[in-house]
Amino acid sequence: MSLLVALRKELLELSRTYRLLAVVALLVVWGLISPLLAKLTPEMMRLIPGGEAFLALIPPPTIADAVAQYVKNQSQFGVIAALILAMGAVVGEKERGAAALILSKPLSRGAFLAAKALALALAFGAGLALGGAGAYYYTALLFGAPSLGGWLALNGLMWLFFAVYIALALLGSVVARSQAMAGALAFGALIVVGGLGSVPRLGEWMPSKLLAWGSSLALHQGGAAWPALAASLALIAAALLAAWAIFRRQEL
């Protein structure tokens, strides 16, 4: 069984179990809602008793607020979805005995893991493409158009941000002996990487800096985060290589 056949199997499974639809719907809904939330937040303050007293302290929403809302919503909900989907990808099949059955065919364990990683990456890429298009339309309609090239770069960097956590969760899924343990490892990785992002100097190498870089590109602002890009790519490669090295020695 080749990698392409295994990838097709993973995509079909994502589709038939509605996980693909769930990922795409999540990213599309938050993509559409984000610029609307940025625009309507001052109006919602009027509905709160005494809110008008604070309304004068809130500056009128701008395109920067729309971009910030988009990045906040997509990154928060998207990374949780990435962890949930990836954390059971391998351990779930080991528990059911499906992994042993699949690997009895001429499919290497590396291709088995690669197909899972690629399928999840494609699912989140599709969701970001549609959600990003919707968010761009409403942002342009309500605030003015962000830089198109910058907006594409923002979504590309966000996709890489998700890929980091997909790779880490897949590693946890290989190491874990149960889905509960895989979940603990996946969300533990989220806490650790997120905590390191708040450490001065070290934070410049963390994946969260990719989101700040993408936001600045969408708003025609300067600044780059090449260390974070390099570190994120290295972290993805290291996690997937470690997962392969451990998985190829496991008894199924």
C-alpha positions as protocol buffer text, in pm:
chain_id: "A"
residue {
  index: 1
  type: MET
  ca { x: 0 y: 0 z: 0 }
}
residue {
  index: 2
  type: SER
  ca { x: 161 y: 327 z: -110 }
}
residue {
  index: 3
  type: LEU
  ca { x: 162 y: 657 z: 72 }
}
residue {
  index: 4
  type: LEU
  ca { x: -97 y: 799 z: -169 }
}
residue {
  index: 5
  type: VAL
  ca { x: -333 y: 508 z: -107 }
}
residue {
  index: 6
  type: ALA
  ca { x: -286 y: 547 z: 270 }
}
residue {
  index: 7
  type: LEU
  ca { x: -348 y: 921 z: 241 }
}
residue {
  index: 8
  type: ARG
  ca { x: -668 y: 858 z: 46 }
}
residue {
  index: 9
  type: LYS
  ca { x: -779 y: 616 z: 318 }
}
residue {
  index: 10
  type: GLU
  ca { x: -714 y: 878 z: 588 }
}
residue {
  index: 11
  type: LEU
  ca { x: -901 y: 1150 z: 398 }
}
residue {
  index: 12
  type: LEU
  ca { x: -1196 y: 917 z: 341 }
}
residue {
  index: 13
  type: GLU
  ca { x: -1202 y: 831 z: 709 }
}
residue {
  index: 14
  type: LEU
  ca { x: -1193 y: 1199 z: 806 }
}
residue {
  index: 15
  type: SER
  ca { x: -1480 y: 1262 z: 566 }
}
residue {
  index: 16
  type: ARG
  ca { x: -1695 y: 965 z: 665 }
}
residue {
  index: 17
  type: THR
  ca { x: -1661 y: 1036 z: 1037 }
}
residue {
  index: 18
  type: TYR
  ca { x: -1748 y: 1404 z: 976 }
}
residue {
  index: 19
  type: ARG
  ca { x: -1423 y: 1517 z: 1132 }
}
residue {
  index: 20
  type: LEU
  ca { x: -1322 y: 1688 z: 808 }
}
residue {
  index: 21
  type: LEU
  ca { x: -1655 y: 1868 z: 797 }
}
residue {
  index: 22
  type: ALA
  ca { x: -1618 y: 1967 z: 1163 }
}
residue {
  index: 23
  type: VAL
  ca { x: -1271 y: 2117 z: 1109 }
}
residue {
  index: 24
  type: VAL
  ca { x: -1373 y: 2309 z: 799 }
}
residue {
  index: 25
  type: ALA
  ca { x: -1698 y: 2430 z: 958 }
}
residue {
  index: 26
  type: LEU
  ca { x: -1516 y: 2545 z: 1272 }
}
residue {
  index: 27
  type: LEU
  ca { x: -1260 y: 2750 z: 1082 }
}
residue {
  index: 28
  type: VAL
  ca { x: -1516 y: 2889 z: 838 }
}
residue {
  index: 29
  type: VAL
  ca { x: -1760 y: 2995 z: 1110 }
}
residue {
  index: 30
  type: TRP
  ca { x: -1495 y: 3171 z: 1317 }
}
residue {
  index: 31
  type: GLY
  ca { x: -1349 y: 3323 z: 1003 }
}
residue {
  index: 32
  type: LEU
  ca { x: -1684 y: 3476 z: 914 }
}
residue {
  index: 33
  type: ILE
  ca { x: -1770 y: 3583 z: 1268 }
}
residue {
  index: 34
  type: SER
  ca { x: -1439 y: 3744 z: 1363 }
}
residue {
  index: 35
  type: PRO
  ca { x: -1463 y: 4072 z: 1164 }
}
residue {
  index: 36
  type: LEU
  ca { x: -1828 y: 4102 z: 1262 }
}
residue {
  index: 37
  type: LEU
  ca { x: -1737 y: 4071 z: 1630 }
}
residue {
  index: 38
  type: ALA
  ca { x: -1470 y: 4337 z: 1590 }
}
residue {
  index: 39
  type: LYS
  ca { x: -1721 y: 4572 z: 1427 }
}
residue {
  index: 40
  type: LEU
  ca { x: -2009 y: 4509 z: 1666 }
}
residue {
  index: 41
  type: THR
  ca { x: -1825 y: 4501 z: 1999 }
}
residue {
  index: 42
  type: PRO
  ca { x: -1887 y: 4874 z: 2072 }
}
residue {
  index: 43
  type: GLU
  ca { x: -2255 y: 4830 z: 1987 }
}
residue {
  index: 44
  type: MET
  ca { x: -2280 y: 4530 z: 2219 }
}
residue {
  index: 45
  type: MET
  ca { x: -2144 y: 4746 z: 2499 }
}
residue {
  index: 46
  type: ARG
  ca { x: -2457 y: 4960 z: 2472 }
}
residue {
  index: 47
  type: LEU
  ca { x: -2667 y: 4657 z: 2567 }
}
residue {
  index: 48
  type: ILE
  ca { x: -2484 y: 4617 z: 2898 }
}
residue {
  index: 49
  type: PRO
  ca { x: -2629 y: 4823 z: 3187 }
}
residue {
  index: 50
  type: GLY
  ca { x: -2392 y: 5112 z: 3237 }
}
residue {
  index: 51
  type: GLY
  ca { x: -2198 y: 5012 z: 2927 }
}
residue {
  index: 52
  type: GLU
  ca { x: -2236 y: 5353 z: 2762 }
}
residue {
  index: 53
  type: ALA
  ca { x: -2015 y: 5500 z: 3034 }
}
residue {
  index: 54
  type: PHE
  ca { x: -1730 y: 5278 z: 2910 }
}
residue {
  index: 55
  type: LEU
  ca { x: -1812 y: 5322 z: 2543 }
}
residue {
  index: 56
  type: ALA
  ca { x: -1634 y: 5657 z: 2528 }
}
residue {
  index: 57
  type: LEU
  ca { x: -1316 y: 5484 z: 2650 }
}
residue {
  index: 58
  type: ILE
  ca { x: -1320 y: 5234 z: 2364 }
}
residue {
  index: 59
  type: PRO
  ca { x: -1169 y: 5365 z: 2037 }
}
residue {
  index: 60
  type: PRO
  ca { x: -1365 y: 5298 z: 1716 }
}
residue {
  index: 61
  type: PRO
  ca { x: -1285 y: 4952 z: 1575 }
}
residue {
  index: 62
  type: THR
  ca { x: -1031 y: 4941 z: 1295 }
}
residue {
  index: 63
  type: ILE
  ca { x: -896 y: 4686 z: 1050 }
}
residue {
  index: 64
  type: ALA
  ca { x: -630 y: 4600 z: 1310 }
}
residue {
  index: 65
  type: ASP
  ca { x: -908 y: 4491 z: 1549 }
}
residue {
  index: 66
  type: ALA
  ca { x: -1059 y: 4270 z: 1278 }
}
residue {
  index: 67
  type: VAL
  ca { x: -725 y: 4102 z: 1207 }
}
residue {
  index: 68
  type: ALA
  ca { x: -654 y: 4057 z: 1578 }
}
residue {
  index: 69
  type: GLN
  ca { x: -998 y: 3904 z: 1635 }
}
residue {
  index: 70
  type: TYR
  ca { x: -949 y: 3667 z: 1342 }
}
residue {
  index: 71
  type: VAL
  ca { x: -608 y: 3551 z: 1464 }
}
residue {
  index: 72
  type: LYS
  ca { x: -730 y: 3510 z: 1821 }
}
residue {
  index: 73
  type: ASN
  ca { x: -1037 y: 3305 z: 1735 }
}
residue {
  index: 74
  type: GLN
  ca { x: -881 y: 3085 z: 1468 }
}
residue {
  index: 75
  type: SER
  ca { x: -567 y: 3011 z: 1666 }
}
residue {
  index: 76
  type: GLN
  ca { x: -748 y: 2930 z: 1991 }
}
residue {
  index: 77
  type: PHE
  ca { x: -1021 y: 2708 z: 1851 }
}
residue {
  index: 78
  type: GLY
  ca { x: -810 y: 2570 z: 1568 }
}
residue {
  index: 79
  type: VAL
  ca { x: -525 y: 2449 z: 1788 }
}
residue {
  index: 80
  type: ILE
  ca { x: -768 y: 2274 z: 2023 }
}
residue {
  index: 81
  type: ALA
  ca { x: -926 y: 2099 z: 1725 }
}
residue {
  index: 82
  type: ALA
  ca { x: -580 y: 2003 z: 1596 }
}
residue {
  index: 83
  type: LEU
  ca { x: -487 y: 1845 z: 1928 }
}
residue {
  index: 84
  type: ILE
  ca { x: -817 y: 1659 z: 1963 }
}
residue {
  index: 85
  type: LEU
  ca { x: -800 y: 1510 z: 1614 }
}
residue {
  index: 86
  type: ALA
  ca { x: -431 y: 1421 z: 1620 }
}
residue {
  index: 87
  type: MET
  ca { x: -403 y: 1287 z: 1974 }
}
residue {
  index: 88
  type: GLY
  ca { x: -608 y: 974 z: 1898 }
}
residue {
  index: 89
  type: ALA
  ca { x: -492 y: 920 z: 1541 }
}
residue {
  index: 90
  type: VAL
  ca { x: -244 y: 642 z: 1622 }
}
residue {
  index: 91
  type: VAL
  ca { x: -328 y: 521 z: 1971 }
}
residue {
  index: 92
  type: GLY
  ca { x: -694 y: 480 z: 1875 }
}
residue {
  index: 93
  type: GLU
  ca { x: -603 y: 244 z: 1592 }
}
residue {
  index: 94
  type: LYS
  ca { x: -360 y: 56 z: 1815 }
}
residue {
  index: 95
  type: GLU
  ca { x: -632 y: 5 z: 2074 }
}
residue {
  index: 96
  type: ARG
  ca { x: -881 y: -122 z: 1815 }
}
residue {
  index: 97
  type: GLY
  ca { x: -624 y: -346 z: 1646 }
}
residue {
  index: 98
  type: ALA
  ca { x: -669 y: -158 z: 1317 }
}
residue {
  index: 99
  type: ALA
  ca { x: -304 y: -51 z: 1304 }
}
residue {
  index: 100
  type: ALA
  ca { x: -181 y: -411 z: 1311 }
}
residue {
  index: 101
  type: LEU
  ca { x: -425 y: -504 z: 1036 }
}
residue {
  index: 102
  type: ILE
  ca { x: -330 y: -212 z: 812 }
}
residue {
  index: 103
  type: LEU
  ca { x: 42 y: -263 z: 864 }
}
residue {
  index: 104
  type: SER
  ca { x: 12 y: -630 z: 772 }
}
residue {
  index: 105
  type: LYS
  ca { x: -23 y: -501 z: 417 }
}
residue {
  index: 106
  type: PRO
  ca { x: 281 y: -367 z: 228 }
}
residue {
  index: 107
  type: LEU
  ca { x: 273 y: -28 z: 404 }
}
residue {
  index: 108
  type: SER
  ca { x: 568 y: 102 z: 602 }
}
residue {
  index: 109
  type: ARG
  ca { x: 516 y: 254 z: 943 }
}
residue {
  index: 110
  type: GLY
  ca { x: 668 y: 577 z: 818 }
}
residue {
  index: 111
  type: ALA
  ca { x: 408 y: 600 z: 541 }
}
residue {
  index: 112
  type: PHE
  ca { x: 137 y: 514 z: 793 }
}
residue {
  index: 113
  type: LEU
  ca { x: 235 y: 812 z: 1010 }
}
residue {
  index: 114
  type: ALA
  ca { x: 302 y: 1041 z: 714 }
}
residue {
  index: 115
  type: ALA
  ca { x: -47 y: 975 z: 573 }
}
residue {
  index: 116
  type: LYS
  ca { x: -207 y: 1073 z: 903 }
}
residue {
  index: 117
  type: ALA
  ca { x: -1 y: 1391 z: 933 }
}
residue {
  index: 118
  type: LEU
  ca { x: -69 y: 1493 z: 572 }
}
residue {
  index: 119
  type: ALA
  ca { x: -443 y: 1423 z: 598 }
}
residue {
  index: 120
  type: LEU
  ca { x: -476 y: 1642 z: 906 }
}
residue {
  index: 121
  type: ALA
  ca { x: -262 y: 1914 z: 749 }
}
residue {
  index: 122
  type: LEU
  ca { x: -480 y: 1911 z: 436 }
}
residue {
  index: 123
  type: ALA
  ca { x: -798 y: 1926 z: 645 }
}
residue {
  index: 124
  type: PHE
  ca { x: -678 y: 2235 z: 831 }
}
residue {
  index: 125
  type: GLY
  ca { x: -547 y: 2386 z: 509 }
}
residue {
  index: 126
  type: ALA
  ca { x: -891 y: 2353 z: 351 }
}
residue {
  index: 127
  type: GLY
  ca { x: -1058 y: 2504 z: 656 }
}
residue {
  index: 128
  type: LEU
  ca { x: -818 y: 2799 z: 664 }
}
residue {
  index: 129
  type: ALA
  ca { x: -854 y: 2859 z: 291 }
}
residue {
  index: 130
  type: LEU
  ca { x: -1233 y: 2887 z: 315 }
}
residue {
  index: 131
  type: GLY
  ca { x: -1240 y: 3058 z: 654 }
}
residue {
  index: 132
  type: GLY
  ca { x: -968 y: 3301 z: 551 }
}
residue {
  index: 133
  type: ALA
  ca { x: -1152 y: 3389 z: 229 }
}
residue {
  index: 134
  type: GLY
  ca { x: -1471 y: 3462 z: 422 }
}
residue {
  index: 135
  type: ALA
  ca { x: -1288 y: 3667 z: 683 }
}
residue {
  index: 136
  type: TYR
  ca { x: -1106 y: 3865 z: 415 }
}
residue {
  index: 137
  type: TYR
  ca { x: -1434 y: 3947 z: 241 }
}
residue {
  index: 138
  type: TYR
  ca { x: -1607 y: 4073 z: 554 }
}
residue {
  index: 139
  type: THR
  ca { x: -1298 y: 4259 z: 674 }
}
residue {
  index: 140
  type: ALA
  ca { x: -1273 y: 4436 z: 339 }
}
residue {
  index: 141
  type: LEU
  ca { x: -1647 y: 4510 z: 348 }
}
residue {
  index: 142
  type: LEU
  ca { x: -1651 y: 4649 z: 703 }
}
residue {
  index: 143
  type: PHE
  ca { x: -1307 y: 4805 z: 744 }
}
residue {
  index: 144
  type: GLY
  ca { x: -1121 y: 4806 z: 413 }
}
residue {
  index: 145
  type: ALA
  ca { x: -914 y: 4539 z: 245 }
}
residue {
  index: 146
  type: PRO
  ca { x: -600 y: 4410 z: 418 }
}
residue {
  index: 147
  type: SER
  ca { x: -295 y: 4336 z: 207 }
}
residue {
  index: 148
  type: LEU
  ca { x: -393 y: 4033 z: -3 }
}
residue {
  index: 149
  type: GLY
  ca { x: -41 y: 3897 z: -6 }
}
residue {
  index: 150
  type: GLY
  ca { x: -8 y: 3964 z: 365 }
}
residue {
  index: 151
  type: TRP
  ca { x: -341 y: 3794 z: 432 }
}
residue {
  index: 152
  type: LEU
  ca { x: -231 y: 3484 z: 241 }
}
residue {
  index: 153
  type: ALA
  ca { x: 95 y: 3486 z: 436 }
}
residue {
  index: 154
  type: LEU
  ca { x: -98 y: 3518 z: 764 }
}
residue {
  index: 155
  type: ASN
  ca { x: -304 y: 3211 z: 686 }
}
residue {
  index: 156
  type: GLY
  ca { x: 1 y: 3020 z: 567 }
}
residue {
  index: 157
  type: LEU
  ca { x: 181 y: 3096 z: 893 }
}
residue {
  index: 158
  type: MET
  ca { x: -129 y: 3002 z: 1091 }
}
residue {
  index: 159
  type: TRP
  ca { x: -141 y: 2670 z: 906 }
}
residue {
  index: 160
  type: LEU
  ca { x: 223 y: 2611 z: 1006 }
}
residue {
  index: 161
  type: PHE
  ca { x: 128 y: 2701 z: 1365 }
}
residue {
  index: 162
  type: PHE
  ca { x: -139 y: 2429 z: 1358 }
}
residue {
  index: 163
  type: ALA
  ca { x: 107 y: 2186 z: 1198 }
}
residue {
  index: 164
  type: VAL
  ca { x: 339 y: 2219 z: 1498 }
}
residue {
  index: 165
  type: TYR
  ca { x: 66 y: 2100 z: 1733 }
}
residue {
  index: 166
  type: ILE
  ca { x: -51 y: 1828 z: 1493 }
}
residue {
  index: 167
  type: ALA
  ca { x: 304 y: 1688 z: 1490 }
}
residue {
  index: 168
  type: LEU
  ca { x: 339 y: 1709 z: 1869 }
}
residue {
  index: 169
  type: ALA
  ca { x: 0 y: 1545 z: 1924 }
}
residue {
  index: 170
  type: LEU
  ca { x: 87 y: 1266 z: 1680 }
}
residue {
  index: 171
  type: LEU
  ca { x: 407 y: 1205 z: 1875 }
}
residue {
  index: 172
  type: GLY
  ca { x: 201 y: 1183 z: 2193 }
}
residue {
  index: 173
  type: SER
  ca { x: -40 y: 946 z: 2020 }
}
residue {
  index: 174
  type: VAL
  ca { x: 249 y: 714 z: 1929 }
}
residue {
  index: 175
  type: VAL
  ca { x: 401 y: 723 z: 2277 }
}
residue {
  index: 176
  type: ALA
  ca { x: 72 y: 685 z: 2469 }
}
residue {
  index: 177
  type: ARG
  ca { x: -87 y: 356 z: 2560 }
}
residue {
  index: 178
  type: SER
  ca { x: -437 y: 502 z: 2585 }
}
residue {
  index: 179
  type: GLN
  ca { x: -632 y: 792 z: 2439 }
}
residue {
  index: 180
  type: ALA
  ca { x: -654 y: 954 z: 2784 }
}
residue {
  index: 181
  type: MET
  ca { x: -276 y: 950 z: 2811 }
}
residue {
  index: 182
  type: ALA
  ca { x: -245 y: 1083 z: 2454 }
}
residue {
  index: 183
  type: GLY
  ca { x: -478 y: 1370 z: 2543 }
}
residue {
  index: 184
  type: ALA
  ca { x: -274 y: 1454 z: 2852 }
}
residue {
  index: 185
  type: LEU
  ca { x: 48 y: 1457 z: 2648 }
}
residue {
  index: 186
  type: ALA
  ca { x: -105 y: 1669 z: 2371 }
}
residue {
  index: 187
  type: PHE
  ca { x: -246 y: 1936 z: 2599 }
}
residue {
  index: 188
  type: GLY
  ca { x: 68 y: 1921 z: 2812 }
}
residue {
  index: 189
  type: ALA
  ca { x: 266 y: 2010 z: 2500 }
}
residue {
  index: 190
  type: LEU
  ca { x: 30 y: 2303 z: 2440 }
}
residue {
  index: 191
  type: ILE
  ca { x: 89 y: 2433 z: 2792 }
}
residue {
  index: 192
  type: VAL
  ca { x: 466 y: 2390 z: 2773 }
}
residue {
  index: 193
  type: VAL
  ca { x: 510 y: 2549 z: 2430 }
}
residue {
  index: 194
  type: GLY
  ca { x: 269 y: 2829 z: 2521 }
}
residue {
  index: 195
  type: GLY
  ca { x: 454 y: 2892 z: 2846 }
}
residue {
  index: 196
  type: LEU
  ca { x: 789 y: 2906 z: 2672 }
}
residue {
  index: 197
  type: GLY
  ca { x: 641 y: 3164 z: 2436 }
}
residue {
  index: 198
  type: SER
  ca { x: 611 y: 3409 z: 2726 }
}
residue {
  index: 199
  type: VAL
  ca { x: 978 y: 3377 z: 2821 }
}
residue {
  index: 200
  type: PRO
  ca { x: 1184 y: 3676 z: 2704 }
}
residue {
  index: 201
  type: ARG
  ca { x: 1420 y: 3599 z: 2414 }
}
residue {
  index: 202
  type: LEU
  ca { x: 1316 y: 3233 z: 2408 }
}
residue {
  index: 203
  type: GLY
  ca { x: 968 y: 3345 z: 2307 }
}
residue {
  index: 204
  type: GLU
  ca { x: 1109 y: 3478 z: 1981 }
}
residue {
  index: 205
  type: TRP
  ca { x: 1163 y: 3116 z: 1873 }
}
residue {
  index: 206
  type: MET
  ca { x: 817 y: 2989 z: 1965 }
}
residue {
  index: 207
  type: PRO
  ca { x: 533 y: 2917 z: 1717 }
}
residue {
  index: 208
  type: SER
  ca { x: 310 y: 3191 z: 1860 }
}
residue {
  index: 209
  type: LYS
  ca { x: 541 y: 3448 z: 1702 }
}
residue {
  index: 210
  type: LEU
  ca { x: 426 y: 3322 z: 1362 }
}
residue {
  index: 211
  type: LEU
  ca { x: 81 y: 3464 z: 1433 }
}
residue {
  index: 212
  type: ALA
  ca { x: 219 y: 3806 z: 1527 }
}
residue {
  index: 213
  type: TRP
  ca { x: 431 y: 3806 z: 1213 }
}
residue {
  index: 214
  type: GLY
  ca { x: 133 y: 3714 z: 996 }
}
residue {
  index: 215
  type: SER
  ca { x: -79 y: 3988 z: 1152 }
}
residue {
  index: 216
  type: SER
  ca { x: 188 y: 4248 z: 1080 }
}
residue {
  index: 217
  type: LEU
  ca { x: 207 y: 4135 z: 717 }
}
residue {
  index: 218
  type: ALA
  ca { x: -171 y: 4163 z: 674 }
}
residue {
  index: 219
  type: LEU
  ca { x: -159 y: 4517 z: 812 }
}
residue {
  index: 220
  type: HIS
  ca { x: 136 y: 4632 z: 596 }
}
residue {
  index: 221
  type: GLN
  ca { x: 356 y: 4656 z: 904 }
}
residue {
  index: 222
  type: GLY
  ca { x: 719 y: 4562 z: 932 }
}
residue {
  index: 223
  type: GLY
  ca { x: 878 y: 4293 z: 1141 }
}
residue {
  index: 224
  type: ALA
  ca { x: 960 y: 3930 z: 1077 }
}
residue {
  index: 225
  type: ALA
  ca { x: 997 y: 3618 z: 1287 }
}
residue {
  index: 226
  type: TRP
  ca { x: 1246 y: 3405 z: 1098 }
}
residue {
  index: 227
  type: PRO
  ca { x: 1372 y: 3234 z: 1417 }
}
residue {
  index: 228
  type: ALA
  ca { x: 1016 y: 3123 z: 1498 }
}
residue {
  index: 229
  type: LEU
  ca { x: 971 y: 2995 z: 1142 }
}
residue {
  index: 230
  type: ALA
  ca { x: 1293 y: 2796 z: 1153 }
}
residue {
  index: 231
  type: ALA
  ca { x: 1220 y: 2662 z: 1502 }
}
residue {
  index: 232
  type: SER
  ca { x: 865 y: 2562 z: 1406 }
}
residue {
  index: 233
  type: LEU
  ca { x: 984 y: 2369 z: 1100 }
}
residue {
  index: 234
  type: ALA
  ca { x: 1253 y: 2202 z: 1311 }
}
residue {
  index: 235
  type: LEU
  ca { x: 1000 y: 2114 z: 1581 }
}
residue {
  index: 236
  type: ILE
  ca { x: 764 y: 1956 z: 1326 }
}
residue {
  index: 237
  type: ALA
  ca { x: 1046 y: 1753 z: 1173 }
}
residue {
  index: 238
  type: ALA
  ca { x: 1181 y: 1646 z: 1513 }
}
residue {
  index: 239
  type: ALA
  ca { x: 837 y: 1541 z: 1643 }
}
residue {
  index: 240
  type: LEU
  ca { x: 754 y: 1338 z: 1332 }
}
residue {
  index: 241
  type: LEU
  ca { x: 1098 y: 1174 z: 1319 }
}
residue {
  index: 242
  type: ALA
  ca { x: 1074 y: 1087 z: 1688 }
}
residue {
  index: 243
  type: ALA
  ca { x: 725 y: 945 z: 1633 }
}
residue {
  index: 244
  type: TRP
  ca { x: 854 y: 731 z: 1345 }
}
residue {
  index: 245
  type: ALA
  ca { x: 1159 y: 612 z: 1542 }
}
residue {
  index: 246
  type: ILE
  ca { x: 942 y: 507 z: 1838 }
}
residue {
  index: 247
  type: PHE
  ca { x: 658 y: 360 z: 1631 }
}
residue {
  index: 248
  type: ARG
  ca { x: 882 y: 140 z: 1417 }
}
residue {
  index: 249
  type: ARG
  ca { x: 1001 y: -39 z: 1732 }
}
residue {
  index: 250
  type: GLN
  ca { x: 661 y: -82 z: 1895 }
}
residue {
  index: 251
  type: GLU
  ca { x: 481 y: -414 z: 1919 }
}
residue {
  index: 252
  type: LEU
  ca { x: 123 y: -385 z: 1788 }
}
